[in-house]
């Protein structure tokens, strides 16, 4: 009996199955290897690892991580990045979803006009200098709120949430709640938000990744307050410092090399770049598995109308 089962199982394996497995394994390897290469590059001796592609670390050292983690103001920058990511994500999800909910209400005055007016902002922008002047007039420069307020509402995310609410949440639920005496705020917080969890988790991931990886706004709008430097901007300055040292070493200058000659033998721009990539990617990789089950459903229902 056991032999018959083994024989029937073998008969079910076709050449197409084998090809599918090989293709999927190759695709998995292509997706995984860049992350693995960055990791082994961050823990290997850079004088060896940068010469050729490798599959295993060479001359393992944690010097790169120690140098990056010893950067002055690292913990303060980490606190700022975490604070802007958490607060910015919560505020953006709340305001964006509430705006989307308002545009689903058929009784909203001039709903189509305001919706189209908002959509226009996706295609037209004032540019960097007008934006800087607007932030200056509002007193947002060199303040923590310049990280939070400008990105509080995303039109793209609003469109996704609006489409999800129109397709995934029955309109009769809001109507029945309204007949029972529930107001718009009650319907929004007790009905629309709980039933829109997949798309809310999706846009929360979008906003969190954007907030965590953002550094350009720090460089442009918070130049005079180093206490508000984000982790990304601090690591950006660390990478620039390593690039300057390497350039000075290549040009034969002794003014910038000096006492850092020994460090330069181990600390290179490539190794610092890989180390920084690992440090800033790990938090997002830890968060993504918890939101993955909502991601596909949220993005599919929120992006397709009808």
Backbone bond lengths (Angstrom), bond angles and torsions (degrees), N, CA, C in turn:
res aa  C-N    CA-C-N  psi(-1)  N-CA   C-N-CA  omega(-1)  CA-C   N-CA-C  phi
1 X - - - 1.467 - - 1.527 110.69 -
2 X 1.354 115.45 -43.63 1.461 120.55 179.27 1.521 110.70 -63.49
3 X 1.346 116.29 -37.51 1.463 119.58 179.49 1.520 111.02 -65.90
4 X 1.338 116.81 -37.22 1.457 120.67 179.18 1.527 110.76 -65.55
5 X 1.353 117.19 -39.16 1.457 120.75 178.51 1.517 111.18 -65.10
6 X 1.356 116.16 -43.02 1.455 119.71 178.80 1.525 110.79 -63.18
7 X 1.335 115.91 -39.90 1.456 119.40 -178.65 1.523 111.13 -66.85
8 X 1.373 116.58 -42.57 1.461 119.33 179.51 1.519 111.19 -67.02
9 X 1.341 117.70 -34.10 1.454 120.77 178.24 1.522 111.11 -66.15
10 X 1.337 115.33 -40.99 1.455 118.94 178.57 1.515 111.38 -66.62
11 X 1.330 116.52 -33.79 1.461 119.38 179.96 1.525 111.81 -68.86
12 X 1.330 116.58 -26.01 1.464 119.63 -179.52 1.523 112.21 -76.13
13 X 1.329 119.75 -19.33 1.460 123.37 178.79 1.521 108.94 -80.97
14 X 1.315 115.25 114.84 1.462 120.88 -178.11 1.523 110.31 -105.98
15 X 1.321 114.76 171.71 1.456 119.77 177.47 1.519 111.08 -64.39
16 X 1.325 116.64 -34.57 1.465 119.76 177.37 1.517 112.43 -62.82
17 X 1.345 116.89 -37.88 1.467 120.58 177.60 1.522 110.77 -63.70
18 X 1.300 116.21 -42.83 1.463 120.01 179.90 1.531 110.42 -63.72
19 X 1.328 116.81 -43.03 1.461 120.33 179.14 1.528 110.71 -63.76
20 X 1.334 116.44 -40.80 1.467 119.84 178.41 1.519 111.65 -61.53
21 X 1.329 116.26 -42.20 1.463 119.94 179.63 1.525 110.54 -64.58
22 X 1.325 116.71 -42.75 1.463 120.25 -179.66 1.533 110.63 -63.94
23 X 1.324 116.24 -43.57 1.466 119.97 -179.49 1.530 110.44 -64.43
24 X 1.333 117.31 -43.40 1.464 120.64 179.80 1.523 111.56 -65.47
25 X 1.331 116.76 -39.66 1.461 119.32 177.17 1.530 111.21 -64.90
26 X 1.317 116.72 -40.50 1.466 119.70 177.62 1.523 110.99 -65.18
27 X 1.336 116.98 -40.98 1.457 120.37 178.38 1.526 110.99 -65.36
28 X 1.334 116.40 -40.39 1.465 120.38 177.17 1.524 111.21 -61.65
29 X 1.325 115.69 -41.77 1.464 119.73 178.67 1.521 111.41 -63.65
30 X 1.346 116.91 -42.23 1.458 120.30 179.82 1.528 111.41 -64.26
31 X 1.323 117.32 -32.64 1.469 120.44 178.26 1.527 112.13 -77.39
32 X 1.323 116.18 -35.19 1.463 119.83 -174.15 1.516 112.54 -84.14
33 X 1.329 117.69 -35.40 1.460 119.71 -170.87 1.525 114.21 -62.31
34 X 1.352 121.07 -38.72 1.468 117.80 177.46 1.525 113.88 -56.87
35 X 1.346 116.97 -40.04 1.456 119.12 176.86 1.526 111.21 -66.77
36 X 1.321 115.87 -40.67 1.461 119.66 179.22 1.525 111.12 -65.91
37 X 1.340 116.63 -39.01 1.460 119.92 179.75 1.533 111.03 -65.64
38 X 1.329 116.36 -39.18 1.464 119.55 177.09 1.525 110.39 -63.49
39 X 1.324 116.48 -40.39 1.472 119.59 179.80 1.521 111.50 -65.01
40 X 1.340 117.62 -48.85 1.466 118.66 -177.94 1.520 110.41 -68.09
41 X 1.354 117.02 -28.53 1.458 119.09 175.47 1.508 112.37 -69.22
42 X 1.344 117.02 -29.53 1.461 120.37 -179.39 1.521 112.86 -79.60
43 X 1.336 117.69 -20.81 1.469 120.34 -178.45 1.516 112.58 -111.13
44 X 1.340 117.77 0.00 1.464 120.43 -179.25 1.521 110.33 -99.26
45 X 1.312 114.66 162.55 1.455 120.43 173.31 1.526 108.01 -65.01
46 X 1.339 118.34 116.27 1.472 120.14 -174.21 1.521 113.52 -62.12
47 X 1.323 117.86 -28.06 1.464 119.98 178.86 1.520 112.40 -65.77
48 X 1.352 115.89 -18.83 1.459 120.61 -179.95 1.523 110.87 -103.40
49 X 1.345 116.45 -44.38 1.461 120.37 -170.55 1.515 113.04 -71.45
50 X 1.318 119.40 -27.18 1.466 120.43 -176.66 1.521 112.93 -78.97
51 X 1.307 117.82 -8.22 1.462 120.35 -176.00 1.517 111.90 -77.53
52 X 1.326 117.92 -34.00 1.455 120.66 -175.29 1.521 109.12 -155.82
53 X 1.330 116.03 161.56 1.457 120.35 175.68 1.520 109.64 -69.70
54 X 1.306 115.99 138.08 1.462 120.97 -179.46 1.522 109.59 -131.78
55 X 1.315 115.72 162.39 1.456 121.88 178.55 1.522 111.93 -110.05
56 X 1.336 117.06 -16.42 1.451 121.54 179.67 1.519 109.20 -130.81
57 X 1.330 118.33 149.13 1.475 120.56 177.98 1.524 110.93 -61.91
58 X 1.327 115.32 148.37 1.461 121.42 178.42 1.525 109.33 -121.77
59 X 1.307 115.32 129.17 1.462 120.56 179.36 1.537 109.89 51.52
60 X 1.345 114.73 64.18 1.471 121.47 -172.04 1.525 111.03 -58.47
61 X 1.311 116.10 132.21 1.459 122.45 176.48 1.525 108.98 -146.59
62 X 1.334 116.09 144.39 1.468 121.88 176.90 1.523 110.54 -103.53
63 X 1.326 116.46 19.70 1.461 120.77 -176.92 1.527 111.42 -62.37
64 X 1.332 116.46 -40.89 1.465 119.46 -178.70 1.520 111.52 -61.17
65 X 1.334 116.57 -44.42 1.465 119.97 179.67 1.523 111.38 -66.19
66 X 1.328 116.71 -38.91 1.466 118.83 179.10 1.513 111.30 -63.95
67 X 1.341 116.68 -41.36 1.455 119.65 -179.22 1.534 112.05 -66.93
68 X 1.324 116.04 -40.08 1.464 119.07 179.72 1.523 110.94 -69.70
69 X 1.331 116.91 -42.99 1.466 120.45 -178.08 1.523 112.23 -71.93
70 X 1.337 117.33 -18.38 1.461 120.28 176.64 1.526 112.88 -87.51
71 X 1.310 117.07 2.74 1.459 120.36 -178.91 1.530 110.49 -58.52
72 X 1.305 115.56 139.59 1.459 120.76 -179.15 1.529 110.23 -65.21
73 X 1.327 115.01 131.28 1.456 121.08 178.76 1.509 114.27 79.73
74 X 1.349 117.85 16.51 1.460 120.31 -176.42 1.528 111.64 -65.04
75 X 1.325 117.83 -46.41 1.457 120.57 -177.98 1.526 111.31 -65.59
76 X 1.337 116.80 -38.57 1.472 119.35 177.37 1.526 110.21 -64.07
77 X 1.334 116.70 -42.29 1.460 120.24 179.05 1.529 111.20 -66.24
78 X 1.326 116.42 -37.66 1.457 120.33 176.60 1.528 110.67 -62.21
79 X 1.338 116.53 -41.74 1.462 120.83 179.17 1.524 111.01 -62.63
80 X 1.337 116.54 -43.61 1.459 120.33 179.20 1.527 110.98 -63.29
81 X 1.334 117.23 -42.86 1.462 120.60 -179.21 1.523 111.27 -65.31
82 X 1.319 116.40 -43.30 1.469 119.23 178.74 1.528 110.43 -64.70
83 X 1.342 116.74 -42.37 1.462 120.67 -179.00 1.525 111.13 -63.37
84 X 1.334 117.06 -45.32 1.468 119.26 -179.08 1.516 111.35 -68.89
85 X 1.339 117.34 -32.63 1.457 119.96 179.11 1.524 111.14 -69.15
86 X 1.331 116.34 -47.14 1.469 119.70 -178.11 1.526 110.94 -68.40
87 X 1.334 116.62 -53.03 1.460 119.97 -177.48 1.531 111.53 -66.31
88 X 1.328 116.80 -43.28 1.455 120.02 179.89 1.517 112.38 -63.57
89 X 1.337 117.17 -38.48 1.460 120.32 179.42 1.521 111.41 -68.05
90 X 1.326 116.92 -46.94 1.472 120.22 -179.82 1.525 111.40 -61.18
91 X 1.330 116.40 -47.01 1.461 119.50 -178.69 1.524 111.41 -66.01
92 X 1.317 117.45 -41.16 1.458 120.57 -179.18 1.518 111.42 -65.84
93 X 1.323 117.40 -43.84 1.467 120.31 179.25 1.529 110.52 -62.89
94 X 1.318 117.56 -42.42 1.462 121.34 -178.54 1.530 111.41 -65.88
95 X 1.336 117.32 -51.17 1.461 120.26 -176.31 1.527 111.99 -71.06
96 X 1.334 116.55 -39.18 1.457 119.45 179.63 1.521 111.38 -64.99
97 X 1.325 117.02 -43.53 1.461 120.23 179.43 1.526 111.59 -68.08
98 X 1.330 117.69 -35.94 1.461 119.81 178.19 1.528 110.95 -67.66
99 X 1.317 117.12 -40.29 1.460 120.54 176.45 1.525 110.73 -63.39
100 X 1.331 116.58 -40.92 1.464 120.19 177.48 1.520 110.83 -63.54
101 X 1.319 116.35 -39.48 1.473 120.03 179.07 1.524 111.11 -63.62
102 X 1.324 117.91 -39.90 1.466 121.01 178.67 1.523 111.42 -61.41
103 X 1.335 116.54 -37.79 1.457 119.22 -179.14 1.527 112.53 -76.30
104 X 1.324 118.28 -9.71 1.464 120.28 174.03 1.519 112.07 -86.82
105 X 1.321 117.69 -12.80 1.464 121.34 -179.18 1.527 109.67 -79.71
106 X 1.315 116.27 117.49 1.455 120.62 -178.36 1.527 112.21 -68.60
107 X 1.325 117.70 -25.18 1.459 120.68 -178.23 1.531 112.79 -85.69
108 X 1.321 118.24 3.02 1.456 121.00 178.24 1.530 109.93 -69.30
109 X 1.332 118.55 127.20 1.471 120.76 -178.82 1.536 111.24 -63.45
110 X 1.324 115.82 136.14 1.471 122.98 177.79 1.522 111.75 51.55
111 X 1.315 116.21 41.94 1.469 120.95 -175.93 1.530 111.94 -62.40
112 X 1.321 117.42 -47.31 1.460 120.21 -178.11 1.525 111.77 -65.48
113 X 1.329 116.68 -38.16 1.459 120.07 -179.75 1.523 111.14 -63.16
114 X 1.331 117.20 -49.06 1.464 120.48 -178.75 1.533 111.17 -68.33
115 X 1.312 117.12 -33.89 1.461 119.58 178.64 1.527 110.80 -64.90
116 X 1.321 116.48 -44.65 1.461 119.59 178.25 1.523 111.16 -67.91
117 X 1.323 117.22 -33.96 1.455 120.39 177.25 1.521 111.14 -63.71
118 X 1.317 116.14 -38.50 1.460 120.67 178.40 1.528 110.58 -70.12
119 X 1.326 116.83 -39.30 1.461 120.71 -179.17 1.527 111.14 -62.66
120 X 1.334 117.34 -32.62 1.467 120.76 -179.44 1.527 111.26 -59.55
121 X 1.327 117.43 -31.84 1.467 120.48 -178.78 1.522 112.76 -65.67
122 X 1.337 117.80 -15.98 1.458 120.36 176.09 1.522 111.48 -72.61
123 X 1.322 117.22 -22.74 1.461 121.42 -174.47 1.529 112.69 -109.18
124 X 1.320 117.16 -21.59 1.457 121.06 -178.44 1.522 110.06 -118.60
125 X 1.335 115.93 137.04 1.455 121.39 179.58 1.521 109.24 -139.32
126 X 1.329 116.09 146.51 1.448 120.68 -179.52 1.509 113.97 -71.72
127 X 1.317 118.09 -21.08 1.453 121.04 -177.63 1.520 111.79 98.04
128 X 1.310 115.56 174.00 1.460 121.33 -172.94 1.530 112.16 -68.84
129 X 1.321 117.69 -47.34 1.470 120.34 -175.69 1.533 111.57 -66.17
130 X 1.351 120.07 -49.02 1.467 118.34 175.33 1.526 113.23 -59.06
131 X 1.338 116.55 -37.47 1.464 119.21 177.79 1.519 111.22 -63.63
132 X 1.328 116.34 -41.84 1.464 120.59 177.79 1.533 110.63 -61.12
133 X 1.327 117.75 -42.78 1.457 121.27 -179.56 1.529 111.50 -66.98
134 X 1.327 116.59 -36.70 1.468 119.91 177.30 1.523 110.69 -65.40
135 X 1.333 116.98 -45.51 1.463 120.24 178.23 1.525 111.12 -61.98
136 X 1.333 116.01 -37.27 1.461 119.82 178.86 1.524 110.93 -65.63
137 X 1.334 117.11 -41.97 1.462 119.94 -179.90 1.523 111.80 -67.26
138 X 1.317 117.56 -28.09 1.457 121.42 177.76 1.525 113.21 -86.36
139 X 1.330 117.45 -4.81 1.453 120.99 179.75 1.515 114.17 75.37
140 X 1.325 116.84 27.66 1.462 120.29 -178.13 1.520 113.08 -90.32
141 X 1.337 117.71 -14.41 1.457 119.34 -177.67 1.523 110.53 -66.23
142 X 1.341 114.61 142.38 1.466 122.01 178.49 1.521 111.81 55.73
143 X 1.325 115.43 40.05 1.465 121.07 176.17 1.522 108.86 -138.07
144 X 1.306 116.26 159.13 1.460 120.96 -179.93 1.526 111.60 -67.15
145 X 1.323 117.31 -29.27 1.464 120.65 -174.21 1.519 112.97 -71.67
146 X 1.330 118.51 -12.61 1.454 118.94 175.58 1.527 110.85 -69.00
147 X 1.325 117.60 -18.31 1.459 121.92 174.96 1.522 111.92 -81.55
148 X 1.328 117.99 -23.59 1.455 121.95 -169.20 1.524 112.66 -104.03
149 X 1.327 117.44 -53.25 1.468 121.48 -170.01 1.534 113.10 -66.12
150 X 1.345 120.46 -46.78 1.474 118.63 -176.78 1.527 113.77 -59.93
151 X 1.315 118.16 -31.38 1.463 120.09 -179.43 1.511 113.69 -102.74
152 X 1.329 116.99 20.43 1.465 119.89 -176.47 1.523 112.00 -66.60
153 X 1.321 117.19 -30.40 1.471 121.02 179.55 1.523 108.75 -127.93
154 X 1.308 116.40 126.86 1.454 123.01 175.64 1.522 108.42 -110.83
155 X 1.313 116.88 122.34 1.463 120.91 -178.24 1.528 110.51 -65.63
156 X 1.311 116.49 -40.20 1.469 119.62 179.13 1.530 110.93 -60.74
157 X 1.335 116.32 -47.08 1.462 119.66 178.18 1.521 111.14 -65.57
158 X 1.333 117.00 -34.50 1.460 120.33 178.25 1.525 111.31 -62.16
159 X 1.344 116.14 -40.50 1.462 120.14 178.81 1.528 110.21 -63.72
160 X 1.330 117.17 -41.17 1.464 120.48 178.29 1.524 111.36 -61.94
161 X 1.332 116.14 -46.02 1.465 119.67 -178.76 1.527 110.55 -66.79
162 X 1.317 118.17 -41.88 1.472 121.56 179.33 1.521 110.93 -60.17
163 X 1.338 116.62 -45.55 1.455 120.46 179.70 1.521 111.02 -64.39
164 X 1.331 116.74 -39.09 1.467 120.21 178.78 1.522 110.34 -64.22
165 X 1.328 117.22 -44.82 1.467 120.08 -178.95 1.526 111.22 -64.18
166 X 1.318 117.04 -36.46 1.457 119.90 -179.38 1.519 112.06 -72.34
167 X 1.350 117.60 -33.10 1.462 121.04 -176.98 1.517 113.62 -97.68
168 X 1.339 117.03 -32.20 1.460 119.93 -173.32 1.502 115.49 -99.05
169 X 1.319 117.86 -15.89 1.469 121.65 -179.34 1.522 108.47 -116.66
170 X 1.327 119.15 118.11 1.471 121.11 -179.85 1.530 111.55 -60.02
171 X 1.313 114.98 134.49 1.465 119.64 179.66 1.517 111.64 -65.56
172 X 1.339 116.42 -25.49 1.468 120.25 -178.43 1.526 112.13 -64.98
173 X 1.350 117.49 -25.94 1.463 119.63 178.72 1.522 110.92 -64.27
174 X 1.327 116.50 -46.35 1.452 119.82 178.14 1.506 112.08 -65.87
175 X 1.333 117.29 -37.96 1.456 120.36 179.93 1.522 111.49 -66.23
176 X 1.329 116.97 -43.23 1.466 119.81 179.26 1.517 111.36 -66.06
177 X 1.324 117.07 -38.93 1.461 119.94 177.23 1.518 111.10 -65.62
178 X 1.335 116.47 -36.58 1.458 119.98 178.22 1.521 111.16 -66.42
179 X 1.335 117.29 -37.64 1.459 120.67 177.22 1.527 112.03 -66.22
180 X 1.335 116.21 -28.66 1.458 120.74 177.74 1.516 113.29 -81.41
181 X 1.335 116.91 -0.03 1.455 120.61 176.19 1.511 114.71 102.80
182 X 1.318 118.45 5.78 1.463 120.72 179.90 1.521 110.00 -78.02
183 X 1.327 116.00 137.12 1.450 121.26 177.63 1.509 111.91 -87.98
184 X 1.327 118.06 176.54 1.474 121.02 -179.19 1.524 113.11 -58.44
185 X 1.334 118.48 -40.19 1.459 120.56 -179.03 1.530 110.99 -66.71
186 X 1.332 116.02 -40.32 1.469 119.36 178.07 1.517 111.36 -64.37
187 X 1.317 116.27 -43.89 1.467 119.92 178.78 1.520 110.43 -62.69
188 X 1.322 116.57 -40.15 1.465 120.27 -177.90 1.529 111.45 -64.94
189 X 1.336 117.07 -49.78 1.463 119.84 -173.74 1.531 112.59 -79.26
190 X 1.315 118.82 -30.41 1.473 120.37 -174.25 1.522 114.03 -99.90
191 X 1.324 116.97 -17.06 1.458 119.16 -178.17 1.526 111.39 -120.50
192 X 1.331 116.50 -56.46 1.454 120.21 -172.59 1.523 112.65 -68.12
193 X 1.321 117.46 -46.04 1.463 119.50 -178.54 1.530 112.58 -64.18
194 X 1.352 119.78 -50.37 1.471 118.16 179.99 1.529 113.64 -60.59
195 X 1.330 117.44 -35.77 1.461 119.86 -178.33 1.526 112.76 -80.99
196 X 1.326 117.36 -12.25 1.474 121.35 -179.75 1.523 111.64 -104.24
197 X 1.306 117.21 22.81 1.460 120.67 -176.60 1.525 113.68 -57.79
198 X 1.341 120.75 -40.72 1.483 118.88 179.90 1.527 113.56 -59.39
199 X 1.336 117.24 -47.40 1.460 118.54 -178.29 1.516 110.74 -72.83
200 X 1.330 118.67 -31.11 1.462 120.72 177.37 1.525 110.57 -66.54
201 X 1.329 116.87 -39.90 1.464 119.89 176.63 1.525 110.85 -65.66
202 X 1.324 116.96 -34.72 1.459 121.02 179.23 1.518 111.40 -66.00
203 X 1.336 117.16 -50.23 1.465 118.68 -179.16 1.522 110.85 -71.29
204 X 1.335 117.48 -27.24 1.467 119.45 175.33 1.518 110.31 -63.30
205 X 1.331 116.79 -38.44 1.470 120.50 176.59 1.519 110.78 -65.81
206 X 1.332 117.11 -42.65 1.467 120.48 177.79 1.525 111.11 -58.74
207 X 1.330 115.72 -49.45 1.468 120.23 -176.20 1.524 110.63 -67.16
208 X 1.326 117.43 -42.58 1.464 120.81 -178.32 1.525 111.27 -62.14
209 X 1.334 116.84 -43.12 1.469 119.82 178.34 1.520 110.43 -63.83
210 X 1.337 116.80 -42.41 1.448 119.87 178.70 1.516 113.14 -63.56
211 X 1.326 116.86 -42.76 1.462 120.65 179.32 1.528 111.17 -67.50
212 X 1.299 117.00 -41.84 1.466 120.52 -177.51 1.527 111.57 -67.05
213 X 1.323 117.31 -37.94 1.460 120.92 -176.81 1.523 113.72 -88.09
214 X 1.313 118.45 -5.20 1.461 120.91 -174.08 1.524 111.16 -73.99
215 X 1.319 115.71 134.97 1.466 121.82 175.89 1.529 111.85 -141.36
216 X 1.343 116.65 -20.80 1.456 120.15 -175.70 1.529 111.76 -66.03
217 X 1.337 117.32 -38.96 1.463 119.27 178.39 1.518 111.51 -65.63
218 X 1.317 116.83 -31.57 1.463 120.33 175.16 1.533 110.57 -64.95
219 X 1.315 116.70 -42.54 1.460 120.85 -177.42 1.534 111.86 -70.09
220 X 1.334 117.12 -31.49 1.463 120.54 -175.49 1.525 112.13 -90.74
221 X 1.326 117.93 -43.73 1.464 120.91 -168.51 1.525 114.15 -105.44
222 X 1.324 118.34 -12.26 1.470 120.42 -179.41 1.521 110.03 -127.16
223 X 1.301 116.56 58.53 1.465 121.31 -176.63 1.525 112.76 -84.93
224 X 1.317 118.67 -21.24 1.464 121.69 -174.32 1.526 113.51 -103.15
225 X 1.295 118.15 -3.34 1.463 121.00 -177.72 1.521 108.34 -124.80
226 X 1.318 116.04 91.31 1.467 120.52 -177.82 1.524 112.40 -68.77
227 X 1.334 117.88 -17.36 1.463 120.66 178.59 1.522 111.84 -68.79
228 X 1.323 116.87 -17.13 1.461 121.21 -179.70 1.526 111.97 -102.94
229 X 1.336 117.65 14.55 1.455 120.33 176.13 1.522 110.38 -63.88
230 X 1.309 116.36 135.90 1.456 120.95 178.03 1.521 110.36 -87.93
231 X 1.307 115.62 166.62 1.467 120.30 -179.68 1.514 110.87 -62.40
232 X 1.324 117.15 -40.57 1.461 119.72 -178.69 1.527 111.06 -64.07
233 X 1.319 116.48 -41.61 1.465 119.21 -178.80 1.528 110.66 -70.15
234 X 1.320 117.37 -36.32 1.466 120.63 177.36 1.525 110.57 -63.55
235 X 1.322 116.84 -43.41 1.460 120.09 178.06 1.526 111.11 -69.48
236 X 1.320 116.89 -31.18 1.464 120.78 174.78 1.533 110.59 -62.16
237 X 1.329 117.08 -42.81 1.462 120.53 177.62 1.518 110.64 -68.14
238 X 1.331 116.79 -34.22 1.466 120.03 177.17 1.524 110.50 -64.40
239 X 1.319 117.17 -40.06 1.457 120.88 178.86 1.526 110.59 -67.36
240 X 1.328 117.76 -40.30 1.464 120.72 177.29 1.527 110.82 -62.55
241 X 1.324 116.02 -38.16 1.464 119.78 178.06 1.522 110.99 -63.03
242 X 1.340 116.50 -43.13 1.465 120.14 178.14 1.523 111.12 -65.05
243 X 1.327 117.41 -37.50 1.465 120.66 178.09 1.526 111.57 -64.83
244 X 1.337 117.27 -39.78 1.459 120.81 179.13 1.522 111.16 -66.24
245 X 1.315 116.53 -39.79 1.461 119.85 178.76 1.521 110.67 -64.95
246 X 1.346 116.24 -41.88 1.459 119.60 179.06 1.522 111.37 -65.86
247 X 1.320 116.47 -39.82 1.466 120.01 178.37 1.517 110.96 -64.82
248 X 1.347 115.99 -40.10 1.458 119.28 178.28 1.521 111.19 -65.36
249 X 1.326 115.89 -37.52 1.466 118.83 179.16 1.528 111.39 -67.70
250 X 1.334 117.13 -38.24 1.463 120.50 179.52 1.529 111.69 -69.02
251 X 1.336 116.12 -33.44 1.463 119.20 -179.10 1.520 113.02 -83.00
252 X 1.328 117.26 -6.50 1.456 120.95 178.68 1.507 113.45 81.40
253 X 1.343 118.25 11.15 1.460 121.52 179.50 1.518 109.89 -73.07
254 X 1.323 116.03 138.80 1.465 120.86 178.62 1.507 112.61 -102.80
255 X 1.325 117.71 -6.37 1.468 119.11 -177.21 1.521 112.03 -72.35
256 X 1.347 116.71 -37.54 1.460 119.37 -178.31 1.513 112.45 -95.24
257 X 1.340 117.17 -20.82 1.455 118.39 -178.09 1.519 109.85 -78.48
258 X 1.337 115.40 -63.31 1.458 121.35 174.15 1.507 114.31 43.38
259 X 1.328 113.53 -122.75 1.462 120.19 -176.56 1.516 112.82 -75.78
260 X 1.356 118.07 -7.08 1.462 120.15 -179.09 1.523 111.41 -93.93
261 X 1.306 117.76 12.81 1.456 120.89 -178.44 1.525 110.85 -62.15
262 X 1.330 115.81 -41.69 1.461 119.28 179.95 1.515 111.13 -63.99
263 X 1.345 115.87 -40.97 1.453 119.92 -179.84 1.522 110.79 -65.10
264 X 1.325 116.05 -36.75 1.453 120.27 -177.16 1.518 111.56 -63.92
265 X 1.333 117.51 -25.21 1.446 119.99 179.07 1.524 111.09 -66.28
266 X 1.343 117.63 -23.52 1.457 120.85 -179.48 1.517 112.51 -113.70
267 X 1.324 116.16 -39.83 1.454 121.28 -175.25 1.528 109.38 -89.65
268 X 1.328 116.78 107.59 1.452 122.09 -179.21 1.524 109.77 -120.64
269 X 1.323 117.84 159.90 1.475 119.73 177.94 1.525 113.27 -57.22
270 X 1.338 116.86 -38.53 1.462 119.04 -179.66 1.523 111.53 -65.65
271 X 1.330 116.64 -44.37 1.459 119.14 -179.86 1.522 111.26 -67.42
272 X 1.333 117.23 -38.28 1.461 120.29 177.64 1.518 110.25 -65.82
273 X 1.328 116.75 -40.36 1.463 120.90 179.83 1.524 110.74 -61.85
274 X 1.312 117.25 -42.86 1.460 120.42 178.85 1.517 111.54 -68.74
275 X 1.323 116.91 -39.21 1.459 120.42 178.68 1.520 111.00 -63.92
276 X 1.334 116.53 -44.17 1.462 120.78 178.61 1.529 110.45 -62.78
277 X 1.324 116.75 -41.14 1.463 119.92 179.24 1.515 111.40 -60.41
278 X 1.332 117.11 -41.74 1.457 120.05 178.08 1.523 111.83 -65.37
279 X 1.322 116.73 -42.28 1.464 120.12 -176.63 1.522 112.14 -66.58
280 X 1.319 117.51 -38.66 1.464 119.60 -176.60 1.523 112.24 -85.67
281 X 1.334 117.93 -15.53 1.462 120.54 -179.53 1.518 112.18 -89.20
282 X 1.313 117.64 -31.95 1.472 120.54 -175.50 1.523 113.62 -57.07
283 X 1.341 120.37 -45.41 1.482 118.42 -179.83 1.526 113.08 -59.18
284 X 1.326 117.61 -40.79 1.455 120.07 179.11 1.526 111.01 -68.11
285 X 1.327 117.32 -38.26 1.459 120.17 177.41 1.521 111.76 -64.09
286 X 1.325 116.66 -30.36 1.468 120.12 178.11 1.521 112.08 -74.92
287 X 1.336 117.21 -29.60 1.459 121.19 -178.60 1.521 111.67 -83.81
288 X 1.316 117.19 -35.03 1.461 121.18 -172.50 1.528 113.99 -57.46
289 X 1.352 121.41 -42.97 1.471 119.57 -178.35 1.526 113.82 -58.15
290 X 1.330 117.81 -30.04 1.451 120.41 -179.24 1.531 112.31 -74.55
291 X 1.331 117.33 -21.77 1.460 121.38 -178.79 1.517 112.96 -106.58
292 X 1.324 116.60 -3.62 1.457 119.80 -173.57 1.532 111.91 -63.60
293 X 1.331 118.22 -37.86 1.457 120.39 -176.63 1.529 112.41 -66.11
294 X 1.351 116.55 -23.18 1.457 119.61 177.28 1.517 112.74 -91.20
295 X 1.324 116.45 -17.18 1.463 120.21 -168.20 1.523 112.10 -65.00
296 X 1.334 117.48 -52.55 1.465 120.84 -175.00 1.513 110.74 -64.39
297 X 1.331 117.20 -46.49 1.461 120.46 -179.61 1.513 111.50 -63.13
298 X 1.318 116.36 -43.76 1.461 119.82 -177.75 1.505 112.67 -65.34
299 X 1.315 117.58 -45.13 1.460 120.53 -176.24 1.530 111.30 -72.67
300 X 1.336 118.45 -32.11 1.450 120.48 -179.58 1.529 111.51 -73.58
301 X 1.344 117.03 -47.59 1.461 120.07 -179.61 1.521 110.64 -70.17
302 X 1.353 116.55 -34.95 1.449 119.41 -177.51 1.510 114.58 -77.69
303 X 1.332 117.32 -16.10 1.457 119.96 -176.50 1.518 113.27 -101.84
304 X 1.329 118.14 -13.59 1.465 121.88 -176.63 1.509 108.79 -115.40
305 X 1.303 116.29 127.80 1.463 121.65 178.93 1.520 109.65 -101.51
306 X 1.334 114.73 138.13 1.451 119.07 177.81 1.504 112.17 115.30
